């Protein structure tokens, strides 16, 4: 993905606390959404780390689009106990070109 394309997308990082018997199923369910770019099983307090991208919109703030996606899609997946969403305010990305 080019830097220009990334500017059209709003990115967020979502940490999930999950019923440990459902981690793999939750990961599979998350990957069904095109907005979910990466899913990682983690160690520690949170069980899954998700990289999420939504299309920027002139009329709806990016933070609202992300919050809606997390609550309406991710939050409804069976086995998720808690979510924590981090929205970057500024990013620096190495060019892949």
C-alpha positions as CSV (number, residue, x, y, z in Angstrom):
1,X,0.0,0.0,0.0
2,X,1.4,3.4,-1.0
3,X,1.6,6.4,1.4
4,X,-1.0,8.1,-0.8
5,X,-3.4,5.2,-0.3
6,X,-2.8,5.2,3.5
7,X,-3.9,8.8,3.7
8,X,-7.3,7.8,2.5
9,X,-7.6,5.2,5.3
10,X,-7.9,5.7,9.0
11,X,-6.0,3.1,11.0
12,X,-6.6,1.9,14.5
13,X,-5.1,-0.8,16.8
14,X,-7.5,-2.9,18.8
15,X,-6.5,-5.1,21.7
16,X,-9.0,-7.9,22.7
17,X,-9.5,-9.9,25.8
18,X,-11.0,-13.2,24.7
19,X,-12.3,-16.4,26.2
20,X,-9.2,-18.5,25.8
21,X,-11.2,-21.5,24.4
22,X,-12.2,-19.2,21.4
23,X,-9.0,-17.4,20.5
24,X,-8.5,-19.2,17.1
25,X,-12.2,-18.9,16.2
26,X,-12.3,-15.2,17.1
27,X,-9.1,-14.7,14.9
28,X,-10.8,-16.4,12.0
29,X,-14.0,-14.4,12.5
30,X,-12.1,-11.1,12.5
31,X,-10.3,-11.9,9.2
32,X,-13.7,-12.1,7.5
33,X,-13.9,-8.3,7.6
34,X,-12.0,-6.5,4.8
35,X,-11.3,-3.7,7.3
36,X,-9.2,-6.0,9.4
37,X,-5.7,-6.0,8.0
38,X,-3.8,-8.1,10.6
39,X,-4.7,-10.3,13.5
40,X,-2.1,-11.4,16.1
41,X,-2.4,-13.7,19.1
42,X,-0.4,-12.1,21.9
43,X,0.9,-12.9,25.4
44,X,0.0,-10.8,28.4
45,X,-3.2,-9.1,29.6
46,X,-4.7,-8.9,26.1
47,X,-5.1,-12.0,23.9
48,X,-5.4,-10.6,20.4
49,X,-4.0,-7.6,18.6
50,X,-5.9,-6.3,15.5
51,X,-4.8,-3.8,12.9
52,X,-7.9,-2.1,11.5
53,X,-8.3,0.3,8.6
54,X,-11.5,2.1,7.6
55,X,-12.2,4.5,4.7
56,X,-11.9,8.1,5.7
57,X,-15.2,10.1,5.2
58,X,-15.7,13.8,4.9
59,X,-19.0,13.7,6.8
60,X,-18.2,11.3,9.6
61,X,-15.1,11.7,11.8
62,X,-12.6,8.8,11.5
63,X,-12.7,8.1,15.2
64,X,-16.5,7.7,15.0
65,X,-16.2,5.3,12.1
66,X,-13.6,3.2,14.0
67,X,-15.7,3.2,17.2
68,X,-18.8,2.1,15.3
69,X,-16.9,-0.7,13.6
70,X,-15.4,-1.9,16.9
71,X,-18.8,-1.8,18.7
72,X,-21.0,-3.0,15.9
73,X,-18.7,-5.7,14.3
74,X,-15.8,-6.7,16.5
75,X,-17.7,-6.3,19.8
76,X,-20.4,-8.7,18.7
77,X,-18.1,-11.6,17.9
78,X,-18.8,-14.5,20.4
79,X,-16.0,-14.9,22.9
80,X,-14.7,-11.3,23.1
81,X,-14.8,-10.1,26.7
82,X,-13.2,-6.6,26.3
83,X,-11.8,-4.3,23.7
84,X,-9.3,-1.5,23.9
85,X,-8.9,0.7,20.8
86,X,-6.0,3.0,20.1
87,X,-6.2,5.6,17.3
88,X,-2.9,7.1,16.2
89,X,-2.9,10.9,16.0
90,X,0.3,11.1,14.0
91,X,2.3,8.4,12.2
92,X,5.6,8.0,10.4
93,X,5.9,5.1,8.0
94,X,8.9,3.8,6.1
95,X,8.3,4.0,2.3
96,X,7.9,0.6,0.7
97,X,8.4,2.0,-2.8
